[in-house]
């Protein structure tokens, strides 16, 4: 796996993955950036949300569990001192649909966070990782 970042200006970068797709990464305006893309710490939260989402959906497909809509929100707390690492991360998984099987969904989430999402497994080594299920 390999990525390349190109400095654009100020605190803004173009990050390109091995497959050739790219994203703009920038610091918040309050940190001297232009806010034209997510910052590095936000990218970690985006990564844990998408990594776990991919795993959960894959498991639910194998279980033949369907849903109408799926969303993930992430809230994190950072240490007050530099390097301001994440100390806690809470993922909320929102499922919308009819007759959602809570036990199966909870099992898919738990299994993904504990085993199949390497980002969640890594982050759980430095931050308290919790999740909430919201079935609608």
MARVOMAR-215662 format. One record per residue (C-alpha): chain; z, x, y. Coordinates in pm, 1 decimal, decimal comma. Layout:
BEGIN
NODE  chaine        up      east     north
NODE       A         Z         X         Y
...
This chain:
BEGIN
NODE  chaine        up      east     north
NODE       A       0,0       0,0       0,0
NODE       A     -89,4     131,5     340,2
NODE       A     -97,8       5,6     698,3
NODE       A    -225,6     157,8    1021,1
NODE       A     -95,6      91,5    1369,5
NODE       A    -293,9     164,0    1685,1
NODE       A    -114,5     188,4    2017,5
NODE       A    -276,8     -53,3    2263,1
NODE       A     -60,1      -1,5    2572,4
NODE       A     304,0      -9,4    2671,7
NODE       A     496,3    -135,8    2370,3
NODE       A     203,0    -319,5    2215,4
NODE       A      33,1    -221,1    1888,5
NODE       A    -241,6    -348,1    1665,0
NODE       A    -121,0    -331,7    1305,1
NODE       A    -387,5    -339,8    1034,8
NODE       A    -313,8    -394,3     666,9
NODE       A    -496,5    -236,0     376,6
NODE       A    -720,3    -543,6     336,7
NODE       A    -838,8    -506,8     695,7
NODE       A    -660,1    -798,6     859,2
NODE       A    -463,0    -724,3    1174,0
NODE       A    -185,4    -858,8    1393,7
NODE       A     -64,0    -770,4    1742,6
NODE       A     295,6    -647,3    1751,9
NODE       A     472,6    -630,0    2087,1
NODE       A     820,4    -606,7    2231,4
NODE       A     972,4    -903,0    2415,8
NODE       A     934,3    -906,9    2793,4
NODE       A    1310,7    -850,6    2822,4
NODE       A    1263,5    -526,6    2623,8
NODE       A     973,9    -400,0    2835,5
NODE       A     687,4    -549,4    2638,2
NODE       A     444,0    -823,7    2723,3
NODE       A     551,8   -1058,4    2444,2
NODE       A     194,7   -1090,2    2314,0
NODE       A     301,0   -1082,9    1950,2
NODE       A     608,2   -1077,5    1730,6
NODE       A     833,1    -774,6    1753,8
NODE       A     922,1    -554,4    1456,9
NODE       A    1248,9    -734,3    1379,0
NODE       A    1076,4   -1072,7    1401,8
NODE       A     815,4    -941,1    1158,7
NODE       A    1093,4    -877,9     906,5
NODE       A    1201,0   -1240,9     938,3
NODE       A     840,2   -1359,0     911,9
NODE       A     804,4   -1139,1     604,4
NODE       A    1109,1   -1277,8     426,1
NODE       A    1001,9   -1635,0     508,0
NODE       A     645,2   -1590,4     384,5
NODE       A     737,5   -1375,1      83,7
NODE       A     991,8   -1629,4     -34,3
NODE       A     760,9   -1919,8      50,8
NODE       A     482,1   -1773,7    -162,8
NODE       A     722,7   -1725,1    -454,3
NODE       A     876,5   -2070,5    -425,5
NODE       A     541,8   -2248,9    -410,0
NODE       A     414,7   -2048,4    -709,2
NODE       A     717,8   -2144,3    -917,7
NODE       A     699,3   -2509,3    -811,8
NODE       A     330,0   -2521,7    -905,0
NODE       A     420,4   -2396,3   -1254,3
NODE       A     692,9   -2663,9   -1270,7
NODE       A     432,5   -2920,9   -1160,0
NODE       A     646,8   -3014,6    -859,5
NODE       A     441,9   -3147,8    -570,0
NODE       A     535,2   -3198,6    -207,1
NODE       A     357,4   -3314,6     106,4
NODE       A     479,7   -3049,3     349,5
NODE       A     679,1   -2725,9     324,7
NODE       A     828,3   -2519,4     606,4
NODE       A    1068,6   -2229,3     631,7
NODE       A    1285,2   -2146,7     931,5
NODE       A    1490,3   -1829,2     958,3
NODE       A    1792,1   -1754,5    1175,8
NODE       A    1944,2   -1409,6    1184,0
NODE       A    2237,8   -1234,7    1343,9
NODE       A    2221,5    -870,6    1446,0
NODE       A    2496,4    -614,1    1480,1
NODE       A    2592,2    -564,5    1846,4
NODE       A    2560,4    -187,0    1827,5
NODE       A    2248,0      22,7    1782,6
NODE       A    2056,6      19,5    1549,5
NODE       A    2134,2    -356,9    1562,6
NODE       A    2058,1    -421,0    1196,4
NODE       A    2060,6    -775,3    1064,1
NODE       A    2408,1    -871,9     945,8
NODE       A    2325,0   -1223,9     828,0
NODE       A    2005,3   -1413,4     754,0
NODE       A    1990,2   -1786,4     685,9
NODE       A    1670,0   -1939,0     552,3
NODE       A    1619,6   -2313,2     571,9
NODE       A    1357,6   -2457,3     338,4
NODE       A    1218,2   -2793,7     450,2
NODE       A    1040,5   -3001,0     186,2
NODE       A     880,0   -3334,8     263,4
NODE       A     755,1   -3573,4      -3,5
NODE       A     839,4   -3852,4    -242,3
NODE       A    1090,4   -3813,8    -526,3
NODE       A    1155,8   -3442,8    -468,4
NODE       A    1351,0   -3295,3    -764,7
NODE       A    1636,5   -3115,0    -590,9
NODE       A    1750,5   -2918,4    -899,0
NODE       A    1404,2   -2778,2    -965,6
NODE       A    1347,5   -2688,2    -600,4
NODE       A    1689,4   -2523,8    -573,8
NODE       A    1617,9   -2328,6    -891,6
NODE       A    1281,8   -2209,0    -754,6
NODE       A    1443,5   -2097,8    -428,6
NODE       A    1732,4   -1918,8    -598,3
NODE       A    1506,8   -1743,4    -849,4
NODE       A    1267,8   -1633,0    -576,4
NODE       A    1540,0   -1492,8    -350,4
NODE       A    1722,2   -1317,9    -634,5
NODE       A    1425,2   -1179,2    -827,1
NODE       A    1068,7   -1237,3    -710,2
NODE       A    1072,3   -1171,4    -334,6
NODE       A    1121,9    -796,5    -287,9
NODE       A    1186,1    -841,6      84,1
NODE       A    1474,0   -1082,4      17,1
NODE       A    1616,7    -850,9    -247,9
NODE       A    1598,4    -552,6      -7,6
NODE       A    1740,1    -743,4     288,9
NODE       A    2029,2    -878,0      80,5
NODE       A    2145,0    -516,7      41,7
NODE       A    2219,9    -490,8     415,6
NODE       A    2271,5    -849,8     533,6
NODE       A    2442,2   -1161,5     404,3
NODE       A    2152,9   -1377,3     281,4
NODE       A    2201,3   -1754,3     254,9
NODE       A    1976,3   -2057,3     231,6
NODE       A    1979,5   -2429,2     298,7
NODE       A    1756,6   -2690,9     135,0
NODE       A    1639,2   -2986,0     342,2
NODE       A    1462,6   -3254,7     138,9
NODE       A    1295,1   -3537,3     328,9
